[in-house]
């Protein structure tokens, strides 16, 4: 069911009320004090799947390390991943670099100034393209994200699922009608803040909302029902067994290159199984794993499974400290031998990095001579 906009509802009134609210409640964020399209692009990518407070220090660090499109295009992938480490969704960082290379090669290092041209850049989708176009170049294109879906669905009573093609088109067209033509960038910033501060997912501040007089959801007690989302598939469980191999004061790591999670990040030798293994099963397995054959492995520690939740899967990771007498051909040829003291210089997924920082046994592994 889709509820059409009231004929008496003035879109200019919506924009004016929103901008008036923004004038009193705007957040002071560092990327709002610049019209530099590169800085705005970086901020938008960082804020995807990241809370603002968490993203701010990463934003400062990123533009300090890579202050221009050219610097990002030329950045070594290991350095880029280390700067990004902890933010998750690492494809964002890889896409940023590929997009920067494309801008340098195809646009002479100048970020395009229109919505349609921005969409041609690797990793820039409709939301980021609209944000850059409106914030940096004053283009009247709505930046429609989860905040906007929620606000418009509630105020106008739209029941079309927001994760459907029909819904995305419908919400974009409505936002395009509502956006201030004189201050499009400010309008987009305002509606983002309104969703973050006022019309929040849970416990929205309806009592002092400027739209409460004609908000469909508020008037009909449907705040918790809107917006509507389609059914999601349950996350898939995956069972990882990481072998923290000690060979003297050295260990072995490998960069992930498969078309899978955490591409370009480093990890310890990994064995993935279809189910959770018991302790005795791990002991029986150790001599049959290809990277441990003929190494005379001795298990020193097996952790409890560590749960790590991603958007579409749940990782159950078990960390196993193993001492070996000698590396075999596979370890020598497919893995990188590094001093355990140098592990902190590599970029690891948050799961591994967090384990090494938090767990006493992992610290013991790193410090053990």
C-alpha positions in Angstrom: 0.0 0.0 0.0 1.3 3.4 -0.9 -0.3 6.6 0.4 -0.1 9.5 -2.0 1.0 12.9 -0.8 -1.8 15.2 0.5 -2.8 17.6 -2.3 -2.9 20.4 0.3 0.6 19.5 1.5 3.1 22.2 0.4 6.5 20.8 -0.5 8.0 24.2 0.1 6.5 24.1 3.6 8.3 20.8 4.3 11.6 22.2 3.1 11.2 25.4 5.1 10.3 23.6 8.3 13.2 21.2 7.9 15.8 24.0 7.2 14.4 26.0 10.1 14.9 23.0 12.4 18.4 22.5 11.0 19.3 26.1 11.8 18.7 25.3 15.5 20.0 21.7 15.6 22.8 21.2 13.0 25.7 19.1 14.1 29.2 20.6 13.8 31.0 18.0 11.6 34.4 18.6 10.0 33.4 17.7 6.5 30.7 20.4 6.6 33.3 23.1 6.8 34.7 22.5 3.3 33.5 22.4 -0.3 36.4 20.2 -1.3 34.7 17.4 -3.3 37.6 15.0 -2.4 37.2 15.5 1.3 33.4 15.2 1.0 33.8 12.0 -0.9 36.1 10.5 1.7 33.7 11.5 4.5 30.7 9.9 2.8 32.5 6.6 2.2 33.7 6.5 5.8 30.2 7.1 7.1 28.8 4.2 5.2 28.1 1.5 7.8 30.0 3.7 10.4 28.7 5.9 13.2 29.7 9.5 13.0 31.6 9.6 16.3 33.6 6.6 15.2 34.2 8.0 11.7 35.6 11.4 12.7 39.1 10.3 13.8 39.3 8.1 10.7 38.4 11.0 8.5 41.2 13.2 9.9 43.7 10.4 9.7 42.7 9.5 6.1 43.0 13.0 4.7 46.2 13.6 6.5 47.7 10.4 5.0 46.1 10.9 1.6 45.4 14.6 1.2 44.6 14.6 -2.5 43.1 12.3 -5.1 46.5 11.8 -6.6 47.9 10.7 -3.2 45.2 8.2 -2.8 45.6 6.8 -6.3 49.3 6.3 -5.6 48.9 4.9 -2.1 50.4 1.4 -1.5 47.5 -1.0 -0.7 49.1 -2.1 2.6 49.3 1.5 3.8 45.7 2.2 2.8 44.4 -0.9 4.5 46.4 -0.1 7.7 44.8 3.4 7.8 41.4 1.9 7.3 41.9 -0.9 9.8 39.0 -1.1 12.3 36.4 0.5 10.1 35.3 -2.8 8.5 33.7 -3.3 5.1 37.1 -3.1 3.5 35.8 -3.1 0.0 35.1 0.6 0.6 38.8 1.3 0.9 39.6 -0.7 -2.2 36.9 1.0 -4.2 38.2 4.4 -3.0 41.6 3.7 -4.4 40.2 2.3 -7.7 38.0 5.4 -8.0 40.9 7.7 -7.4 42.9 6.0 -10.1 40.0 6.3 -12.4 39.6 10.1 -11.6 43.3 10.6 -12.2 43.3 8.7 -15.5 40.0 9.7 -17.0 39.2 13.1 -15.4 42.7 14.6 -15.1 42.6 14.4 -11.3 39.4 16.5 -11.1 36.3 15.0 -9.4 33.3 15.2 -11.7 30.7 17.9 -10.7 27.5 16.3 -11.9 25.5 13.4 -10.5 25.5 11.4 -13.7 29.3 11.6 -14.1 30.0 10.8 -10.4 28.0 7.6 -10.8 30.6 6.5 -13.4 33.3 6.5 -10.7 34.1 3.1 -9.1 32.5 2.8 -5.7 30.3 5.9 -5.9 26.6 5.0 -5.8 23.5 7.1 -6.0 23.7 8.4 -2.4 27.4 9.3 -2.4 27.0 10.9 -5.9 24.1 13.0 -4.7 25.9 14.0 -1.5 29.1 15.1 -3.4 27.1 16.8 -6.2 24.9 18.8 -3.7 27.5 19.6 -0.9 30.4 20.5 -3.2 28.7 21.7 -6.4 25.2 22.9 -5.3 23.4 20.4 -7.5 19.7 19.8 -6.6 19.9 16.1 -6.2 18.5 14.3 -3.1 20.9 12.1 -1.1 18.6 9.3 0.0 19.8 7.1 2.8 18.2 5.1 5.6 17.4 8.4 7.5 15.6 9.8 4.5 13.6 6.5 3.9 12.5 6.6 7.5 11.5 10.2 7.6 9.6 10.2 4.3 7.9 6.9 5.0 6.6 8.1 8.4 5.6 11.7 7.4 3.9 10.7 4.1 2.7 7.2 5.0 4.6 5.3 2.4 4.3 1.5 2.7 6.4 0.4 -0.3 9.4 -1.6 1.0 12.5 0.5 1.0 14.7 -2.3 -0.1 12.7 -2.9 -3.3 13.4 -1.3 -6.7 10.0 0.2 -6.7 10.5 1.7 -3.3 13.9 3.2 -4.1 12.5 4.9 -7.1 9.4 6.1 -5.3 11.4 7.6 -2.4 13.9 9.2 -4.7 11.2 10.9 -6.8 9.5 12.2 -3.6 12.8 13.5 -2.2 13.6 15.2 -5.5 10.2 17.0 -5.3 10.9 18.1 -1.7 14.5 19.2 -2.0 15.3 22.9 -1.7 16.4 24.1 -5.2 18.1 27.1 -3.6 20.0 25.2 -0.8 20.1 21.6 -1.9 23.3 20.8 0.0 21.9 22.3 3.2 18.6 20.4 2.7 20.4 17.1 2.4 22.5 17.8 5.5 19.3 18.8 7.3 17.4 15.7 6.5 20.3 13.5 7.5 20.6 15.3 10.9 16.8 15.2 11.3 16.9 11.4 11.0 19.9 11.1 13.3 18.6 13.4 16.0 14.9 13.7 15.8 13.2 11.0 13.7 15.3 8.2 15.1 14.7 4.5 14.4 13.7 3.9 18.0 12.1 6.4 20.4 11.8 9.3 18.0 11.1 12.8 19.5 7.6 13.1 18.1 6.4 15.6 20.9 8.5 18.4 19.5 8.7 17.4 15.9 7.9 20.2 13.4 5.9 17.7 11.2 3.8 16.1 14.0 0.6 17.9 12.9 0.6 16.0 9.6 2.9 13.1 10.1 1.0 10.0 8.9 2.8 7.6 11.2 2.4 9.8 14.3 -1.3 10.5 13.6 -2.0 6.8 13.0 0.2 5.3 15.7 2.4 3.6 13.1 5.8 4.9 14.2 7.2 1.4 14.7 5.7 0.0 11.5 7.4 2.4 9.1 9.5 2.2 7.0 8.6 -1.2 5.6 11.5 -3.6 4.8 11.4 -6.8 2.9 12.3 -10.1 4.6 16.1 -10.7 4.8 17.8 -14.1 4.6 19.2 -15.3 7.9 23.0 -14.9 8.1 25.1 -17.9 7.2 27.4 -19.4 9.8 31.0 -20.0 8.9 33.6 -21.8 11.1 37.2 -20.5 10.9 40.2 -22.1 12.5 43.2 -19.8 12.6 46.6 -21.3 13.3 49.0 -18.9 15.0 52.1 -20.8 14.1 55.3 -20.2 16.1 58.6 -21.0 14.4 61.2 -19.6 16.7 60.4 -15.9 16.9 58.6 -16.0 13.6 55.1 -16.7 12.4 53.3 -17.0 9.1 50.6 -14.8 7.6 48.9 -14.5 4.2 47.0 -11.8 2.3 43.4 -12.7 1.5 42.9 -12.4 -2.3 39.9 -14.6 -2.9 36.6 -13.0 -3.9 35.4 -13.1 -0.3 35.3 -11.1 2.9 38.4 -9.1 4.0 40.0 -9.0 0.6 43.6 -7.6 0.7 43.9 -7.9 4.5 46.3 -10.3 6.2 45.4 -13.4 8.3 47.0 -16.4 9.9 46.9 -19.7 8.1 43.2 -20.6 7.9 41.3 -23.8 7.8 37.6 -23.4 7.3 35.2 -26.3 8.2 31.5 -26.8 7.6 30.8 -27.2 11.3 32.1 -26.5 14.8 34.8 -28.9 15.7 35.4 -30.4 19.1 38.8 -30.4 20.8 39.6 -34.0 19.9 38.6 -33.4 16.3 41.0 -30.5 16.1 43.8 -32.7 17.4 43.1 -35.4 14.8 42.9 -32.8 12.1 46.1 -31.0 12.7 48.4 -33.5 10.9 46.2 -33.6 7.8 46.1 -29.8 7.1 48.3 -29.1 4.1 50.2 -26.2 5.6 51.1 -28.3 8.8 52.1 -31.6 7.2 55.6 -32.7 8.1 56.2 -29.7 10.4 56.0 -31.7 13.6 53.3 -29.5 15.0 52.5 -29.2 18.7 49.3 -27.6 19.9 50.0 -25.2 22.7 46.5 -23.5 23.0 43.0 -23.7 21.6 40.7 -20.8 22.2 37.0 -20.9 22.7 35.1 -20.0 19.5 35.0 -16.2 19.0 31.7 -14.9 17.5 32.1 -12.1 14.9 28.9 -10.8 13.2 29.0 -9.4 9.7 26.0 -8.2 7.6 25.3 -11.5 5.9 27.3 -14.1 7.9 28.4 -15.0 11.4 32.0 -16.0 11.8 32.9 -18.5 14.6 36.7 -18.2 14.9 38.9 -20.6 16.9 42.5 -19.5 17.4 45.1 -22.2 17.8 48.7 -21.6 18.8 50.9 -24.2 17.3 54.7 -24.7 17.6 56.5 -26.3 14.6 60.0 -27.6 14.2 60.4 -26.7 10.5 58.1 -25.1 7.9 57.0 -27.2 4.9 56.9 -26.3 1.3 53.4 -24.8 1.5 54.3 -22.5 4.3 57.5 -21.4 2.6 55.9 -20.8 -0.8 52.3 -19.6 0.0 52.7 -17.7 3.3 54.8 -14.7 4.4 57.3 -15.4 7.2 57.3 -12.4 9.6 58.6 -11.7 13.1 55.9 -11.8 15.6 57.1 -8.4 16.8 56.2 -6.9 13.4 52.6 -8.2 13.3 51.3 -4.8 14.4 52.6 -3.3 11.1 50.1 -5.4 9.0 46.4 -4.8 8.5 44.3 -7.5 9.9 40.5 -7.9 10.0 39.0 -6.5 13.2 38.3 -10.1 14.4 42.0 -11.0 14.4 43.3 -7.6 15.5 40.8 -7.5 18.4 41.7 -11.0 19.5 45.5 -10.2 19.5 44.9 -7.0 21.5 42.4 -8.3 24.0 43.3 -11.9 24.8 46.2 -12.5 27.2 47.2 -15.7 25.4 47.5 -13.9 22.1 49.8 -11.3 23.8 51.8 -14.2 25.1 52.1 -15.5 21.6 53.3 -12.1 20.3 55.8 -11.6 23.2 57.1 -15.2 23.3 60.7 -15.6 22.3 
